[in-house]
């Protein structure tokens, strides 16, 4: 009898446990989200139609984006063990879109609270200024179709569902010419001159720039700043990372704008605000008499080798990446599938190489570039171009996750790392 009583109690307990579990409702995909009841859409946040054809940037156009990701079980590299499936993720992102497009909503705050992209969520989903080919095609077409302040989506990638907002750029790039004079702080003039002569020269340089002269060419001739060899280009920086007075000038300039001549204790400054641009190239490099690496080419032999490689690269069906792996003596011949360099902007690599690289069209192979210790070939690498032509693997994802964190070399005041010399009196 005691055994029967035990069995009855065990069954009763099991029934009570099952009943209790059945009474608990699993949380829904939008249960933790604010309600959209009573909200009105903001017309300024509603996107227009998607652009058709290739994605291109205008001459001085910059596209800066934020994004919000909703991942799900089964998506590519989810940030954690996901408890929602694909359809639940779709419901969640659709609800978030309604919130993001509502009047008075802050998209950055929604990203911080609800985005599953751990690399960008803490920064409000900030991707910064993006280039064509850096994002997944679906994200790219959406992002480049938006006008400032608009929020679009959802679009799906292997990572999940995305919402995208177009925002004002927080990154910028500048070039600077400093005409110094004898007795000025910091910069010793390459050609001795008085303050009055420096002012006259700076005025003349600015007039030439307004007339259409090339900024980099004039910087290499006239600037007394250490960056003159790089055409006066300064590294890209984010708002709040440069000297406050310098930023005050830069952020009042439109993209493509030129400052007045500005006098400080270091000389006379002319500042040019460039559109932020990044490109990638593949390289093939043949060294001249690089004995430590086992290459013993004379300059003439190295030139003959690189010219023959260029002829091979121009042949129908030639694979530049494979040629780089087989023929290049450069250290990056195996990286990225054959000579692929990391994306770079103005002022970050050898000036001659940079000038050639930025003049190339997608897929175009350069002429032979002669440097002091080597000869180079470049081909403009475009992720879109590569995918259409069966090239190397393209990143499916985006911005900070793809490019990685890029510590800025800018400091509050100028230094030998190439940052601005601006220091007001």
Secondary structure, DSSP 8 states (H G I E B T S, - for coil): -HHHHHHHHHHHHHHHHHHHHHHS----TTTTS---TT--B-GGGB------S-----TT---EEEEEEE--TTSTT-SS---S-HHHHHHHHHHHHHHHTBTT--HHHHHHHH---TTTGGGTTEEEE--TTSS-HHHHHHHHH--TT-EEEEEEETTEEEEEEEE--SEEEEEEEEE--TT-SS---SS---HHHHHHHHHHHHHHHHTT--HHHHHHHH--SGGGGGTTB---EETTSS-HHHHHHHTTS-TT-B---EEETTEEEEEEEE----BEEEEEEEESS-GGGT----HHHHHHHHHHHHHHHTSTT--HHHHHHHH--STTSSGGGTTB---B-TTSS-HHHHHHHHH--TT-B---EE-SSEEEEEEEE-HHHHHHTT-S---SS-HHHHH--------SS--TTS-------
